[in-house]
Amino acid sequence: MFALVDCNNFYVSCERVFRASLANVPVVVLSNNDGCLISRSAEAKALGFQMGDPYFQVKPDLEYNKVRVFSSNYALYGDMSRRVMHYLASVAPTIEIYSIDECFLDLHGMNRYLHPNLAAFGAEVREQIRKRTKIPTCVGIAPTKTLAKLANRIAKKYPAMKGVCYLDTEEKRRKALELTAVGDVWGIGYQYALKLQAQGIRTAAQLTQQSESWARKFLGGVVGVRLLRELQGKVCHQLQPSEDGTLSRQSITYSRTFGTPLTAFSDVLGAVSAFTARAAEKLRRQGSAANTMSVFLSKDRFSLEPGPHSSSTVITLPVASSDTSDLIRLARTALKRLWQPGCVYKKAGVIFDGLETDGQQQLDLFAKVNVGEARDKLMKDLDKLNERFGSGAVTFASAFVKKGERPVWDSKADFKSSAYTTDWDELWCIT
């Protein structure tokens, strides 16, 4: 058996943890730069607000309905997610952190020895997460990951399930498939849903009646066959390494849209340097070094300036590196290649590719002896200081920002709450 634990309206739930006044009040959370709605409370959904609604369009309706609005607070959300996942790792033999608010649990054998009633186990998991973090969750339990995802959706959709759906019999599986539209099946996107509906397949139950040869032809080859088998209760997907540090990324990207358009080279350099420093931290965290580095700049695509509105350049490093100073120096070189005086820039980013295991990369024949070891120690000390005193406590001059000031390139976040759990200056205060 597999279980999928999913946090309900996660970003909104995180905001409510430290603000009791938000209970039973419509709440929405906005994307980067306060662009659009990315999380909605049940009360906001009932008012008709949709995922992805542009904030500037629905702002009058939000104000009229007295909806509380928050900017994204990823420091808070990431820390609350870590707490939830830490508990789940303590109650299951193996977990797969699928996203910031979803986690698969491998429950094979647990119903025989530890928890004869997995439905009761799911209810206990919900209760413990609620007690420990105040985050509401739903749990779907089924023989395959795809069915667990489907069961979780049913647990969330039907209040009578009390947050737990356990598909332990063939009858329950068949009923769950009948209640699920084919477009709501995990792995079937919008275009495939239209194609299936055109063939008269409107529910997941109808999809399971198709043959494997049909799935191979109309549902994406081997991937479609595996999806069909999973819906039929045959395990095709085991738990995978998680995005929690156990999975090494093949490339690392760090980019942001600026809160205000930038025209000065020094301002854009500050942004690119800061992005490079954060991406380099991710490199070192997973023990990697980058062979190539891409830097890109984007103008406002709605401006009157002639295209192209985006440009990029790639630099190949002489030796794969995760040294922030080396990478910032190369980022500056790349930025000079792209820079066009008088242009207005809206976004920038860096991408590291060709990742190798740090310490095992091909070295420079003419490099000075022991210089690399000293630089490695410097980077380790830098990471330790930033881990202890907060991100950006120690940084390079080109990315430096005075404490208490927001960088000119920072994303717009007019409604951001405090980092209650990760910043000493923003701890929750009770008065």
N, C-alpha and C positions, 0 to 999 in steps of 0.2 A: 504494500500500500504506500501511496504517496500523499502528502498533505501540502496544500498551498495556503499559507497565512498571508493575508493582504490587509494592510492598514486602511481603514475607511477615510476617504477625503483627507489624505495624510497631511498635506501642508496646512489645511484649515485646522485639523486636529492638533497639530503642534502649536499653533497660535492659541488654541483654547486651553492648552495645558496650564499656562501661566496667567490666563485672564478668565476668571470665572464668569465675568459679566458677558462673555461671548456665548455662553450656553443658550441654546434654543433661539439664537439670533442669526439672521442670514449673514454669512461671511464669505468673501472671495479672496483669493490670493492671485496676484498678477505675475506675469512672466518678467524676464529681464527687461530693464528700461520701462517698467510699468506698461508693457505693450498690450497684453491680452489676458483673459481669464484662463488660469491653468488649474485651479482647484476651487471647488464650490461646496459649501455646506448643503445638507439636505434641504434646508429652508431656502437657500438661494436657488437651488435647482427647481424647487416648487414654484418659484416666482418666474420661471421661464428662462433664466440666464443659462447660456450654452457654453460649453468648453470651447475656447478659442475666440470668444467674442472680443473684438477690439475695445479696449478700455475707453478710448475717447468717444466711441459710438454709444456705449451703454452707460456712460457716466451719469447722464441725467436720470435714467431709470434707477440706477443704483442709489443715487441721492434721494429720489422720491420714495423709494422703498426702505430707506434707512439701512442699507446694506453696509456692513463694516468692510473696509477695503485694506488689504495689506500688500506691501511689496514682498518679493521673494526674500527669504532669510535662510540661505542655504547652510550657514554655519549651524543654526538651530536645528534645521531639518536633518542634517547629516548626523549630528550628535544624538538626536532622538532615535534615528534609525539604528545607530550603533547599539543603543541600549536594548532595543527590541531584538535585534539579531543576536546579541550576546545571550539573552535569555533563551532564545530558540535553540542556539547551539548547545545549551546545557541540558535540554530535554530530548534531543533527538541524536541518534548515532552520527548522521551525516546531514548537512544542509547545503543548499545552493541559494545564495543571495541573488535573486533574479533582478531586482531593481531596488531603489531606495526604500520602497514600501512593500515589497513582495519577497517571500522566501519559500522555497520548496523544502520539505522535510522527507527524508527516507524513513518510513515506518515499518519496513519489512521485518517481520518477526516480533515486533513489539506487542501485537495483539495476542500472541501465544504466551508470552512470559511476563511482560510488565503491565500492559493495559489491555485486558480482554475486551473492553468496550472502548473502541477508538473514538466514538462519538463523545463519550464522557471525557476522554483525553483532550479532544478538540475544545470542548467547553472549558476545561481547566486551563488550557493554554490561553484562551481569550481572557479569562478572569485574571490570570496572573499578569498578563501584559497590561491589562487595565489597572491593576493595583500598582504595578511597578512604574508605569510610564503615563497612565491616564489616556493612552491611545486606544480607540476602539478598533477592533479587528473582526474579520470573518475568516472562517476556516473551511476549506473544501478538502475532503478525503476520498480517494478513489484508487482503483488499481493502476492507473497510468497518470503521467503528468498532465496530459491533455484533458483527461476526465477530471482530474483534481482542479484544474483551472476552471472547467465548466461548472463543477460542483461549488466552487467558491463564488462564482457569479450568481448561482441560484441562492446560495446562503445570504448573499448581499441583497438580492432582489426581493425575496419573500420573507417578511418579518416573522412568519410562523415558524421558520427554521431556527430562530433564535441564534443566528450567526454561525451555525454549523450545519454542513450538509455532508452526509456520509453515504457514499454509493457502494454499499457492501453487498447488494444483491442484484441479480439481473433485472428484476422488476424495477428497482430504483434507478438503475442506469438507463433503462429504456424510457422511463418517465422523464428523467432529466434531459435526455436527448430530444424528446418530443417538445419540451418546454423551451428549448434553445433554438433561436433562429440561426440559420446556417452562417450568416454574416457575423455572428457573435462567437463563433468557434475560434479558439486560439490557433493562429496560423493561416486563417483565411482573411485576406484583405478585401477592400472595397470592390476592386475589379473582379476578383474571383467570385465574390458573392453575387455580383450582377450576372456573371456567366452561369452560375449554378441556378439562380432563380429563373433565368431564361429557359433552363432545361426542366423546370418544374420542381427543382429541389429547394425547398424553403426552410426545412428544419434539419437539425443535426441527425435526427432519427432517419430521415429519408436519405441522407448522405451515407449512412452506414449500410444501407441496402445495396449500394453500388459494388461492383466487382473491382478487384485490384487492377485488372487490365484497363478498366474505365478510368480509375484514379490515375494510373500511369499516363494515360493519354490526355485527360482533361484537368488534372489537378497538380501538374508540375512534376511528373516523373516519379522518381524514388521518394522524394519529399512528400508527395501526395499519397503514395502507398503507405508510408509510415503514419501519416496523419489519420488515414482511414483505419489502420490497424489499432492505433491508440484509442480511437473512439469506440472500437469494438472490444476494448479491454485487453489488448495484447501489448505488452510493454516493448517499446522501441527506443525510448529515450531514458537514459539514466541521469542522475544528477551530474552537473558539470562544475568545473572550477568556478568560483564566484568572483564577482567584481569587488572583492573586499581585500585584495592584495594577494590572494592565492592564484589569481590568473594574471599572467604577464601579458600586457597589451603589445600588439605588434606595431602600433604607432601611437603617438601621444600628441594631442592637439589642445591648445589653449587659445581661445579667442573671445573677444567681447565686442559688442556694439557700444560705442561711446554715448554717454548721457547727453553730451552736447557736441556738435560737429567741431573738428579741430583743424586748424590751418597752420600752426607753428610746428616746425620740425622737432623742437625740444619736447613739446607735449606728446607728440606721437612716439618719439623715441622713449619717453618715460613709460608709455603704455606697453610698447613692444618689449622693453627691458623687463618690466614687471611680469608680463606674460611668459617671457623666456625663463625668468627665475622660478616661477611656479611650475612650469613644465619640467624644468631641470630637477626640481624636488621630486616630482612624480617618477622621473627616470631613476633617480637614486633609490627611491623607496622600493622599486621592484628590481633593483640590482642590474639596471641596463645602462648602455651607452649608445648614443646616436651616431650613425654614419652620415646622415644627410639632414639638413635643416631647411625648411621652407618658411618664407615670410610672405604674408599677403596683406594688401591694403584695399579697402573698398570705399568708394565715394557714395554719396547719396544718389541712389538710382532714380529718385524722383526729381533731381535737380535739373537745371537747364544745361549743365556742363556736357560736352560731347563725350561719348563713350571711348574706350570701354570703361565701365564703372568699377571694375575689379582687376587687379594686377598682382602677380606673384613672381617670386624668384627662388631658385634652389641653390644651396651651397653644399658642396661635398666636403666633409671634414677630412683633413689629412690622416687623422687617427680618431676613431670613435671615442666620444667623450660625453661625460655628464657634468663637467666642470662649468658652473654657472658663469664664471668670468670669461672663459673661452667662448661660450655660447652667446653671451651678451655682445661680445666684441664682434662675432660673426653676424649677429642680428643687426647690429649697427651698419655693417658693411652692406648687408642685403637691403636695409631700409634706404640707404643712400642711392642704390640702384633704382629703386621704385619711386623715389620722391619726385614730385612735380610741384614746384613753387606756385603758390596762388590757388591750389586746389583745396577743396574742403573734403575732409575724410571723416567717414562715419563708423568704420570698423577696421580692426586689425587682428592679426593672429599669427601664431607660430605652430609649425608641425614638425615633429621629430619622426624620422623613418629610418629603416635599415638598422633596427635595434639589435645589439649584441649583448652578451653577458659581460657586465663590467668586470675588468680584471683579466679577461680572456681575449680581448681584442688584439688585432695585429698592431704592433707598436711601431713607432718611427725609429728607423735605424740610426738616425743622427740625433735623437733626443738626449738631453742631459740625464745622467744617471741619478736616480732617487728623486728627481723633481716631481714625477708623477705621484709617488708615495706621499710627499709633503702636501701636494694639492688635494689628494684624496682625504687626508686627515683634516685639512682646512674645511673641506665641504662637509665632512661628518660633524665637525664642531659647529659649523654654521647651522646645520639642520637641528642639532641638539639645542642650540640657543633659541631658535625659532619655535621648536616644539615646547620648550619650557616657558618662554615669555610671550608666545603668541606669534602667529604668522606675520612676517614682515618686520619683526623686532630688529633684526639685523639684515641689512640688504646692501646692494651695491648703489653707488651714488646716482647712477642714471635712473634708477627706479625708486629713489628715496622720496618719501612724502612725510611731512611733519606730522607728529602725533596730534590727533584731534582734527586734522584737516582731511578733506576728501580730495583725491587727485582729480585733476581737470578731466581726465579720461574716464573716470568712474561711471558706471551705469546709473541711470536715473532710478532712484528708490525713495520716493517721497513719503511712503507709508510703511517703512521698514520698522519692525519691532526690534527689541533688544536681543542680543546674543546671550540669553539668560544663563546658559550652561557652559559657555566656552570663553567668556571674556570677564576678567576680574572687575573691570569698570562697569559692566552691564549686568551684574548679578541681580537676581530677583530680590527686591526689597519689600519687606512687610512693614507698614507704618500704622 
